[in-house]
Amino acid sequence: MMDMESKIKNLIADVLSEMGVDSSPSAGEIATPQLEVSLPDLTAENLSEQLLVPTPVNREAYLKFKQATVSRIGIWRTGSRYLTRSLLRFRADHAIAQDAVFNEVSAEFIKDWGLAEIKTKCSDKDQFLTRPDLGRELDDENVALLKKSCPGKARVQVYIADGLSSSAVEKNAKDTFLALIQGLKGHGIEAGTPFFLRYGRVPAMDAVAEILQPEVTVVLIGERPGLATAESMSCYMAYNASVGMPEARRTVLSNIHKGGLPAVEAGAHIADVVKKILDQKVSGLDLKK
């Protein structure tokens, strides 16, 4: 009587034969089928040019509408459900957004730039996400390291923080910073020594300002990612910032990414805004255009 293992092997061989896969045994083993599958990169598709509605009344107007928004319109359905193509793209974009939040800005990125790395009171990414208050403060060790790394009382102190998107920082921060420094030099304004703040929230700039005492504090920080992009960075600026100051004293420039405000253009614009802040000695809602 055929034993169970032989039955299983024969059954697998029959199935593979029906699939047209060569299952000739080698050294007593059934060959493992080698299936080559080439899948398209769904995230490479431009959603603004994709119209899945089968028979739109006005295709041109629909596509023009899609060009004006990053919202997911014109994706159609099957019964009460999304099309498989739309669902897979949604899940892919969601995965990219999660990676941007949970991944760290790499040590290589910071080292290549030559930045000193300062850390808030958060011990790791999990604590950063669950304890926003600790992402606004520095402990004594990092206060001392910051003072050692950066001379105080600069006219403008620029630094980079990971915030809620490591992808945004790695994609946009360096180009934005270089354009910003060039713009400041064009205005005759010197900036202090830049540094990187790991696990930093926006209000950490207030603590940084009290430690280094610049006139203007500028932070380039990764913003919370969405399904439209996970690479959006923002710039927050404040004149004579201090811990506990109202949010209305911050000036912000957001949506810095390839699909929004390009990094180089953003840097040049930030330099112009900093010049206005220094001239008027105010920031936020008090700043006049």
Rosetta blueprint (number, residue, H / E / L):
1 M L
2 M L
3 D L
4 M H
5 E H
6 S H
7 K H
8 I H
9 K H
10 N H
11 L H
12 I H
13 A H
14 D H
15 V H
16 L H
17 S H
18 E H
19 M L
20 G L
21 V L
22 D L
23 S L
24 S L
25 P L
26 S E
27 A L
28 G L
29 E E
30 I L
31 A L
32 T L
33 P L
34 Q L
35 L L
36 E L
37 V L
38 S L
39 L L
40 P L
41 D L
42 L H
43 T H
44 A H
45 E L
46 N L
47 L H
48 S H
49 E H
50 Q L
51 L L
52 L L
53 V L
54 P L
55 T L
56 P L
57 V L
58 N L
59 R H
60 E H
61 A H
62 Y H
63 L H
64 K H
65 F H
66 K H
67 Q H
68 A L
69 T L
70 V L
71 S L
72 R L
73 I L
74 G L
75 I L
76 W L
77 R L
78 T E
79 G L
80 S L
81 R E
82 Y L
83 L L
84 T H
85 R H
86 S H
87 L H
88 L H
89 R H
90 F H
91 R H
92 A H
93 D H
94 H H
95 A H
96 I H
97 A H
98 Q H
99 D H
100 A H
101 V H
102 F H
103 N L
104 E L
105 V L
106 S L
107 A H
108 E H
109 F H
110 I H
111 K H
112 D H
113 W H
114 G L
115 L L
116 A E
117 E E
118 I E
119 K E
120 T L
121 K L
122 C L
123 S L
124 D L
125 K H
126 D H
127 Q H
128 F H
129 L H
130 T H
131 R L
132 P H
133 D H
134 L H
135 G H
136 R H
137 E L
138 L L
139 D L
140 D H
141 E H
142 N H
143 V H
144 A H
145 L H
146 L H
147 K H
148 K H
149 S H
150 C L
151 P L
152 G L
153 K L
154 A L
155 R L
156 V E
157 Q E
158 V E
159 Y E
160 I E
161 A E
162 D L
163 G L
164 L L
165 S L
166 S H
167 S H
168 A H
169 V H
170 E H
171 K H
172 N H
173 A H
174 K H
175 D H
176 T H
177 F H
178 L H
179 A H
180 L H
181 I H
182 Q H
183 G H
184 L H
185 K H
186 G H
187 H L
188 G L
189 I L
190 E L
191 A E
192 G L
193 T L
194 P L
195 F E
196 F E
197 L E
198 R E
199 Y L
200 G L
201 R L
202 V L
203 P L
204 A H
205 M H
206 D H
207 A H
208 V H
209 A H
210 E H
211 I H
212 L H
213 Q L
214 P L
215 E L
216 V E
217 T E
218 V E
219 V E
220 L E
221 I E
222 G E
223 E L
224 R L
225 P L
226 G L
227 L L
228 A L
229 T L
230 A L
231 E L
232 S L
233 M E
234 S E
235 C E
236 Y E
237 M E
238 A E
239 Y E
240 N L
241 A L
242 S L
243 V L
244 G L
245 M L
246 P L
247 E H
248 A H
249 R H
250 R L
251 T E
252 V E
253 L E
254 S E
255 N E
256 I E
257 H L
258 K L
259 G L
260 G L
261 L E
262 P L
263 A H
264 V H
265 E H
266 A H
267 G H
268 A H
269 H H
270 I H
271 A H
272 D H
273 V H
274 V H
275 K H
276 K H
277 I H
278 L H
279 D H
280 Q H
281 K L
282 V L
283 S L
284 G H
285 L H
286 D H
287 L L
288 K L
289 K L
